[in-house]
Amino acid sequence: ICPVNRNSIDYLLSSNGTGNAVVIVIGGAAESLDCAPGMNSVTLKNRKGFVKLALKQG
């Protein structure tokens, strides 16, 4: 478990060569509280920097 910020994720993905992976719960607490039976939702507002970092790292 580590902070989910650009520097931390960049370090984890680039340390020890290639083949590293991280898992990010994008919606966090907001998404977990927005649930109802039969309804699927994803909370992405203001949480798109991880896509840029994923594209940069490959």
N, C-alpha and C positions, 0 to 999 in steps of 0.2 A: 504494500500500500504506500502510495506516495502522493505528493501534491499534483493536481492536474493543471499544470501551467506549461507554457511553451518550453521553458528551459528544462524542466524535469522530463517531459516526454521526449524532447529532442535528445537529451542525454541518454535516456534508456534505449532509444531506437538506434543510436549511433555507437554505443559502447560495445566493446568486445566483438567488433566486426559486424557481420550481417546475420540475419535469422532471428532477430529479437522481435518481440511482440508485446503490445500493451492492450489492456482492455479498459475502455472508458465508458462509464454509465453517463451518457450524454444528458439525459433529462434530470438526473439526480433526484433530490427529494421532491421537487415540483412535479415531476412526471409520476413518481410513485403515489403521490396523493391525488392525482387526477385519473382515477380509475373507476370503472363501473362494469358490471357484467355485460358481456357481448360488445364492448366498445374497446377499440384499439386506438391509442393516440401516442404521438411522439412529440416531445417538447424540444424544439430546435432554436427558438428565438434567441438571438445573440450568442449562439453556441456553435459557430461554424468554423472556428479557427483550427479545429482538429482535422478538418478536411484538407486545408492548405498544408498542414504539417504532414499528413499522410501522403499527399501527392509529392511533397518535397523529399520525403524519406524513401518513397517507392514502396 
